[in-house]
Amino acid sequence: MTTIIPAAATLEGKKGLVLGIANDQSIAWGCARAFRALGADLAVSYLNDKAKKFVEPLAQQLEAEIFEPVDVTGEGQMKALFDKIADKWGKLDFALHSIAFAPKEDLHGRVVDCSREGFQQAMDVSCHSFIRMARYAEPLMKDGGSLFTMSYFGANRVIDNYGVMGPVKAALEASVRYLAAELGPKGIRVHAISPGPIKTRAASGIAHFDELMNKAAERAPEGRLVTIEEVGYTTAFLATDGAKGITGDTTYVDCGYSIVG
């Protein structure tokens, strides 16, 4: 008879990085709280001085041991953060990437009209920065670990007003699969988490987002929208040793919205 080991559902002694908290409505905040509740020690980033006043009180609630600015549009700050993690902890057990951006004029227009510059910027911030995070995390995950990024159903289906972020998230999910294959031999698992629509600051840039949320709540089998706490619970579980057999897939946390035709 197999014995269920309670230690497999804990993050005690684990060190984790959370990129992308903007405020207390952020999906990254829901995940960070769940990581901390399971016992993890956290490093937390903030975008810039303007964002710092919103994120710093949250980092204090998490008792974050590292709190540093990271603007992923340049190499310097992300590398500096990982250097600090290496100096302070000497290892990393999991890292969450919850960052996405597209210029408004490209996001609100047709994909066929998207500018080259806008497409490149959306891909760099929303997809390639995850690849860069994985590259920096790899040498610190000496005993294996977990990498997470946030996707959306628009990666696989055409969603009204999601525009250029659809192709970008599709590239992100493909990157998750390739990274999982490349890093798997080192015990590093890679996950895309796909929440249903949640009213975050980033999502507010999508045209008619309230309408999208209402439609999702109506269509979802559970008849409601998912919460950042529920996304956090799932992500935190995937970071535990109890989820060591799961990698390379997109996990939907959307009250069943993605299964409805």
N, C-alpha and C positions, 0 to 999 in steps of 0.2 A: 504494500500500500504506500502510495506517494505521500510524503509529509509536506504540507504547505509551510514554508518558512516565512514568518512575519517580516524578517529582515529584508526580504526581497521587495517589500513595498515601502521602503524608506529611502530617504536621501541623506541620512545622517552620515557625516564625514565627507560628503560630496561637495565639490566646488563647481559653481556654475556662473556663467555670464549671461546677462540679459541686455540685448541691444534693442532699443525702440520704444521705451516708455516715454510717452509725451505728457500724460496726465493720468488721473485716476479712472478714466474711461477707456484707457488703452488695453488692447488684448494682451500686450506684453506685461501690463500690471497684473492682470488676472493670473497669468502664468507665473510671474515672480512670486506672488503671494502663495500660490500652491507649492512651488519649489521650497519656499521658506517654511511652510507649514509641515512639510515632510522632513525638515531638518537640514536643508542645504545651506551652505554659506555662499553669498552672492557678490558678484561684481556687477555694477549697474552703470550704464552710460546715459548721457544726455546730449542733445544735439548741439546746443550753443548757449550763450549767456542768457538769451531770452527764455529758453526752455528750462534753464537750471532752476529757476524759482518754483516751477511746478513739479519738477522731478525730485529735487533734493529732499523735501519732506517725506516723499514716498520711499526714497532710498534709506532715510533714517528709520522709518517704520520697519523696513526689511533688515535693519542693522547691517547694511551693505559694508563689506570690508574694503571695497574699492569703488570709487565713484569718480568717473572721468568723462570728459567730453569726447564724443566721436561723431565726426561728420564724414560719412563714408565716401563723399565725392573726392576725397584726397586720400593718399596712402598713409600719411604721417600719423594721424590720430589713432587709427585702428592698430597700427603696428606698435605705437607707444603704449596703448592699453594692454596688448598681449605681452609686451616686454614687462610691464608692471605686474601682470598676473604671474609671469614666469619668475620674477624676483620674489614676490610675496608668497606665492603658493607652490610654485615649482611643478604644478600640474593643473589640469582642467578636466572635469568629468562631463560637463554638458555646456552647450551654448545655444542660445535662442536668438534668431534673427527675425525681427518683426518690423521691417522697414520697407516702404514702397513709396514711389513718387513718379509722377508724370507731369509735365507742364500742362497747365489748365487748358490752353488753346488746343493742345494735341489730345488731351483726355476727353474733351467735350466734342471733338470733331469725329469724322469718319476715320476708320483705320487707313483707308486708301489715301486720305489727305494728310496723314501724319507726317510731320517734317522729319528729315533725317536726324537733325539735332535732337528733337524731342524724343524720337524712338531710341536713340543712343543713350540719352540721359535716363530714360525710364528703365532701359535694360541694365545700365550700369548701377543705378541706385537699388533697383528692386531685385535684380538677379545676380549680377556679377559680384556685388558686395557680399552676397552669401558665399559664393565660391571663395572669395578672398578670406572671409571669416574662417571657412573650413581649412584653408591652407595654413593660416596662422595657428589654428587650434590643433591641427594634426600632431605636431611634435610634443604638445603638452598632454595629449591623451595617451600616455604611455601604457595605461592599463585598459584601454578602450574608452568608450564614451558615447555621447549622443549629440547630434546636431539637429536643430529644428529651424524651419522657416515657415512663414504663413502664406498660404495660397488662397484661392477662391474658386468656386464652381465655374466662373467665367473662363477658366483655363481650358475647360472641356466642352462647354456649351456657349452659344452666343447669348449674352445677357444684355438687354437694352441698356444703353448708356455706359457700359463698362469699357467699350472702345479698345484703345491700344493696350490697356492693362490685361486684356484677354491673352493676346499673343505673348506678352511679357511673363504672365503667370504660367503659361504653357511651357515656356523655356525654363522657368524656375523648377517646375515639377520634373521636367526631363533632366535637369541638372541634379536633382535629388537622386534620381535613379542611377545616374552615372557615378556620382560621388559615393553612393552606397556600395556600388560594385568595386570601386577603386579602394575605398577605405575599410571595407568589410574584413579583409584579412588581418587588419590591426585591431579588430574588435570595435570599430567605430561605426555606430548606426546612424542613419540619416533619414529624417522624416519631414514630409510636408504636412502641415496641419491646415485643413480647409474649413474654417468656421462659416456658418451662415452669416447673413448680413448683420452687422453690429454697428450701432451709431458711435463711431469713433471720430476723432478729429480728421484722420486721414480719409475716412469714408465720406466725410462731408463734402469733399471735392468732387464727388461723382454726381453728375446732374440727375435730378429727380430721385435722389436716394431714398427719401421717405416713401415714395411710391414703390420702389424696389423692396423695401423692408415690409411694407404692408402685403405685397403679393407673396413674399416668401412665407410670412406668418400664415397666410390663408392656405397656401399649398402644402406646407410641411405637415406630415402625418401627426405630429404632436400639437399642431395648431398654434404654434408660438415661435418666437425667436430664441436662439441660444444666448447664453450670457457669457461674459468674460470669465466668470468663475468656472463655468462648465468647461470652457476651452482650457482653462488652466488645469483643472483636475486631470483631463485626458493627457495633456502634454506632460505633466509631472509624472503620471504613471509610466509613460513611455521612456522617461529618464531613469526609472528604477531598474534594478537588476531583474525584476519580475517581467520585464519586457525585452529581455536580451534576444529573443528569437524573432523580433520584428524589425525590419529595416526596408528602406527604399520605396515605401508606399506613400500614398496620400490618404491621410486619415480625416474623414469628414466628421465634423462636430457641428451639426446643423439641424437637429431635431428631425432628421429624415428628409429634409428638403431636396437633397441631391438624388434621391431615388424616384422622385415623382416625374413622370413624363409630361 
